[in-house]
Amino acid sequence: MSELETIIGIDLGTTNSLAATVLEHGPEALRPPGAEAIMPSVLSRSGQGWLVGAAAREERTRSPETTVYSVKRLMGRDAEYLADEIARLHYRVEPAMRGLVRVRIGEETFTPQELSAELLREIKRRSEEALGHPVAKAVITVPAYFDDSQRQATRDAGRIAGLDVVRIINEPTAAAIAYGLDQKKSGLVAVYDLGGGTFDISLLSLSGKVFKVLSTHGDTHLGGDDFDRLLAEELRQRVLAEHPGAELDSPLAAALLLKTAELLKIDLSRALETGYELDLPGQGLRASGRMTREELNELIAPLVERTLDSARQALKAAGKSAEEVQDVVMVGGSSRVPLVREEVERFFGRRPNISINPDEVVAVGAAIQGHLLAGGRRDFLLLDVIPLSLGLETLGGTFSKLIMGNTTLPAQAGELFTTHVDNQTGVDVNIYQGEREFVKDCRSLGRFRLKGLPPMPAGLPRINVSFEVDANGILTVSAREERSGTEASIEVIPSHGLTGEEIDRIMEDSYEHAMDDLNERQMVEFRNMADAVFRGIEKAWEDAERMLSSEATGMIRQQMDKVRQVAQGSDPLALKREMDLLGRMTQPLADAIISKAALTELRKFYEDTGSGPESG
Ligand code: AMP
């Protein structure tokens, strides 16, 4: 892949921006060493230069006049259109030529394109630092509702930043591509994007790998920040109830309430209940309490309902119903809120796609688009889930699954195996991937041999085989014989060379062959069982001849032949019937042998302890 030209994907967001690229093992958000992948879309003028990203965001409260955020809202829009927007911003925005706007900082003014270019320049620099080589080309995403002049403004920003913008694509399209939905033949996809400050939902129709935006709806001032505000107000009320004199309206107290609210909200995405603590040092005030997810849900339910209203509108505009939507994709940090996921699932009647980090999914999709434009192949997988089951070959060529397909990463599993032959000093560990019952129908991933086992009777060694898939999708298989401590291991990358299409084909095959496979697998398992039973009978044959009548032993021999004969066939139930019959015939023998063994053990016990029934 290294010979391909790098075309990075950039999600240039209202609040945050980030870049991603496709590496050998698949797409990945770009992080400069020691930094986050996500960069706040904030700029702060410092002397003749700019502070960009997290450092600029710190300046926002300190010097609001020189700190610029939400530039995306200004792109390609005229002053008249932006009047409401401008009233909300803390920095100055002035009308400029051709009905456009400029941002004023002291004596200087800047176009939104120039400001966005500063963000892109920083993203480019960070990407180069992460990759260790220059980057010249990019795919940049924009909201589906961006018009031509907003798209053109974005393109210009890229050019000013020294980037060749090879394509501008819609954010929802990028998200759908990230999930590989473009690989399907056709379908209707809903992309639900709930960020910190904006919400939109888009309906895309797919035909021939190309997405068309059928409709889009949303609210450019609705998001997780509103959840925080509601929660902060609830906290304020609670504190006031406890400390009626508290002064909670100062900017500092308000900021503290908001910060506490956001942390509480994020905690409640994981926990059903959590505690909070508020410290207002200036007032010597300390308040603490507990909040449940239920309480949060109650507060935010009306806002979530508003997003569903948008979804209804978007469906109506497209002339579609919720049932017609085949895939739902979740984007934006606030799509992690459990109530949001639950309500979206209820609305569409299907599980939304959430396995890719919702902050990164748009950049990842743009990176994949860039990779394809550079002539790359989609021969990687998105490794947030294990696409196909992973397991081992077991006796008779059967496939024994240790980790099931669709398990989220990282994952691990282990199982105990043993030997089938006496004095076996080595065991082959053959690793496969697939959904069928026999390894001959699965994909081989690798093999190794656990050697140097001390000779032991069959069935005695305890061989612990463990499968571990890390966050990057790398599988490590290790085997350890527990009695002797002998061990060996191997590392493989299950996704190598697998395409989404292949996975679909493998899944289809497994459905098609499910019944045949199951029959065949049962046959093998019953044959293995029959072999073990035969071995037991042969070992005890001398006893059998002594204990049973010749008529009975003759019948056992006859039945053994019958089992052998049916084992050649392909009817597992018939084989099971004959084996059960054999089991009933050998029952008296088995009982006799067991009591004989018990008697021997008992004698041994009394001899060892020097006391026996005779002397007792
Ligand atoms: P975005 O604009 O897509 O970066 O989303 C940012 C929003 O996502 C903010 O309101 C965050 O508070 C919110 N957010 C991030 N992580 C979580 C989480 N685990 N649970 C709930 N909200 C979250």
Boltz pocket constraint, residues with backbone or C-beta under 6 A from the ligand:
constraints:
  - pocket:
      binder: B
      contacts: [[A, 15], [A, 16], [A, 194], [A, 195], [A, 196], [A, 197], [A, 223], [A, 224], [A, 225], [A, 262], [A, 265], [A, 266], [A, 267], [A, 269], [A, 331], [A, 332], [A, 333], [A, 334], [A, 335], [A, 336], [A, 337], [A, 358], [A, 359]]
      max_distance: 6.0
